[in-house]
């Protein structure tokens, strides 16, 4: 057995946790907890192996307790909620945190909305439209949660999350709540450099608008996305970052790779930078297809495609 294989085997051994330790880490959590749970239902790809435990904290206090207890037991945790995510077929060891119960939205003076991390972006946009608040039109059609969109600095051709963020509320690794102004957060392409912990809420600075005009922009952009992207099929959004002064989708289409597939994972015929799950794709299928696309583009165009997709979990 060579050194690389030994290191891989050692990592797998270290990644195993006793059930009693995981149970201690989630003890007293008021939200539901399940064990050895498939993660397919928690990703837009509808792909993913099992988690040792999935916890759904009832509120921010529950999140604080979970973080403290997990750290005390040295049990890792991972938050689901974004769309640019592929979970490997071996699943995730430790605790997967689902913030779906954190779904409060509050309007504050000065055209500011505070949304908890589990609020879906479509819900938040609808809330803003009803109050004639503009500034979130760029997010039309994004299915992820507010928290996930902050962490990945989600964006479209109309804008990014950083354009709207005023401040972010985070439960840090010591289990305490801290509020961080946007000016203190380095936002990058599809990433926000936040302290380790769990985003539980965000303040969004919007502006007064005209409801009919906001609705028109959202409707027009949804129409555009439905016409150019495979929104009706399970996917994780754009797989690759756009290279400088070019488009990953254009490169993939020009290389004739639309329709290329491995198992039930397929490069979308509608948009080259989307890989879709045609029904029973595994993470291994998607990863193999990504490799084929990257090699073809490197060979034909001399361009290295970097992943926008985040791949996590065990093989």
N, C-alpha and C positions, 0 to 999 in steps of 0.2 A: 504493500500500500504506500503510494507516494505521499509527500508532505501536504500537497494540496488536498488530496482525498482525506487525509487524517484531520486536517483543519476543518473541512466540511463536516466530517462525522462528529468532531468535537462540538461544533456549533449546534448541530442537531441535538446532541445530548444535553447541552446547556439550555436549549430552548424548551425542554420539557419541565413542566411544573406539576407538583402534586395537587390533586383536586382539593385537598383540605386547605392548602395555602391560597388557592384561588377563591374558595368559599369564604375564607377569612377576609380576603380583600374586598369582597362585595357584601359582607355581612352588614345588615342594618340599612342597606340601600332601599329607599321606599318605592322606587320604580321597579319594573319587572327585570328579572335576571334569568337567563337561560344558559344551559351548558351544552357543549359540543354542537353548536348551532351552525348550520350552513349559512354562508354569507352571501349567497346569490341574490337574496331579496334586498340586500343593502347596497347594491351597486347598480348603476345604470346599464352596465354591461350584462347583468344577470349571469355573472360568472364569479366563482370563488369557493374555495374549500371551507372547512369548518373553523370556528373559533373555539378556544377552550371555554370562553364565556362571553356572552353579549349582555351588557348592562345598559339600561335605559333610565338614567337618573330622572327623578321626578321634578327637580328644580336645581338651581345653582348651588344651594346648600348640599344637596345630594352629590353634585359633582365634586365639591370640596371634600366631602367625606371619602368619596371613592378614590380621589387622587392621594389623599393622606394614607389611606389604608393600603392602596396598591404599592406606594413607595415604601411603606413600613415592611411589607412582605416581599419587596423587590420583584414585584410582578409588573411587567410592562403593560402599557395600554396604548390603544390606537383608536383614533376617532374617525368614524365614517361620516360622509355627508357631502363630499365633493363628487363631481362627475368624472373628472380625468383620473380614474383609478382602475387598476386591474389587480385583483387579488389572486395570487397563484393557487393552484389546485390543492396544495398542501395546507392551505388556510393560514391563520394567524394564531400564534401561541400567545397566551396571556389573555387580556381582557379587551374586547372591542366595545367601544363606547358609542352608543347611538343617542343623539341629542334631540330626538323627535318630539319629546315632551316639553322642550324649551321653545315654546311657540308664541310667546306674548309679543305684541306690537303696541307701542305707545307713541303718541304724537307729543312733541315738546315744543315750546316757543321757538320762533325763528325758523319755521319750516324744517324742523329736525324730527326724524323718526328714530326711535330706539327699537331694534328688533333682536329678539333672542336668537341664538345660533341655529336652532332647529326649524326656524321659519323657512318654508320653501320660497325661492325667488318669485315664482308665479304668484303666490299669495301676497308677497310684499308689494309687488308691482300693482296688483289689483287694489290693495289698500291705499297706495299712493295715488292712484288714478281717482279713486272715490273722493279724495281730498284735494284734487287738482294740484298735486305736487309733482313737479317735473324733476328729472335727473336720473331716473332709472331705466329710461327707454332702451338704453344699450343692452340691457339684460333680458330683453324679450326672447323667450324661447329657451333660456337656460333653466334646466330642471333641478339644479342642485340647491343646497341650503345656503342661508346667509353665512353661516360660519365657514362652510366649505369654500364659498366664493371669496371670503376675506383671506383665508389661508393661502389659496392659490392665486389671489389677485385675478379672478376670473375676468374675461374680457371678450369683446367682439370688435368688429370693425368700427362700431359707433363709440366705444369707450371701454373703460376698465373700472373695477371696483374701487381702486384708489381715487378715482375722480369724485366719488361720492362719500368716502369715509371721513368722518370727523374724529372718531375715537373708537377704540376697541376694548372690550372688557374680557379679561383673561383670568382663568384660575391657574395660578402658577404651580410649579412642582412642589411647593410647600403647602399646597391646599388653600391658598389665600387668594382673594379677589383683588385684582389691580386693574385700573383703567389707564390706557395708554393713548395719548393724543396721536392723531395721524402724522403730525410733524415729527414724531419720534420713531416712526416705523419706516424703515427702508423698503419701499415697494419696488419690485423688479418684474421683469416679464414672467408672468404666471407664477409669482411667488411673493409672499410678504415675509420679511425677516422679523418674526415675532419671538418673544421669549418662550422657552419650552413650557408647555402646559396645554390648556384647553380653552379655545375661544368660546365664550358663552353668550356674547352679545356684541352689538355694534351700533354706534350712533351714525346716522347718515344725514349729511347736510344736503337738503334738497332745495328747491325754489318754487315759488308760486307760479303756476302755469294756468293754461286754459284747458279744461278737461277734454274738450272735443279734439284739440290739437294734440294733446298727449296720446289720446286713444288712437288718433290717425297714425302717428309715428310708430306706436307699438304694433298696430295692425299691419302697416306697410312692411315693417321689419320682420314680423312673423311670416308674412306672405313670402318675403324674399328667402328666409331661412327654409321654409317648407319646400320651396322650389329648388333649392340648391343643396340641401343637406338631408340625410336620411333620418329625419326626426322620429319617424314611426317605428324604427327598428332599434333594438338594444345596441348601444355603443357607449363609448366614453368620450365623445366629442373628438376634437382634433388630436391625432396621435403624435404628430411631430411639430416641433417649433418651425416657424418660417425662417429659412436662412436669410441673411442680409440681402435686401433688395430683390427678393424673390418669394415665391409661394411654394410651400411643400406640396400642396394639392396640385398646382400646375406642373411641377416636376414629375409627380407620380402619374398624372394623366398623360403627359408627353411621352413618358416611358412605356405607355400602353399597359399599365398595371391594374387599371380598374377591372374588377371581376376576378382578380387573382385570389385564390383561396387556399387555406389549409384546413381540412375538416370543415366545420361549419363557421369558421372565421373567414371573412371575405372583405377585400378592399371594396368599398362602396362604389357602385356604378354611378351614383349621383355626385359624390364628392370624394376625390382621391385621398384626402387626408383623414378620412373616416374608415375605421374597420368596424364592421357590424357582425353581430352574433345572429346567424341565420336559424338558430334554434337550440343547438346542443354543443356549441363551441366550448372548448376548454381553454384555460389560461395558456396551456402549452401550445395549443393551436395558434392563439393570438401572438404569442412570443415568437413562434417559428415564422409566422407570416411577417411580422415586423422585421425579422432578420432578412427575409427574402427581399422585402422592399428596400431596406437600407443598402443591401449589397448591390441591387440592380441600379439604384440611383447613384451610388458611388462609382459603379462601373461605367454607366452611360453618361452621367452628367458631371462626374468628378466632384460631387457635393456630398458631404457627410450630414445626414439628417439626425438631429438631436431630438430626444424624446420630450414631448410635453406631457405625455401620459406618465403617471406615477405607478410603478409596479412594486407591490409589497407582498409579503408572506413567504411561505416555504414551498419548495417544489414538491 
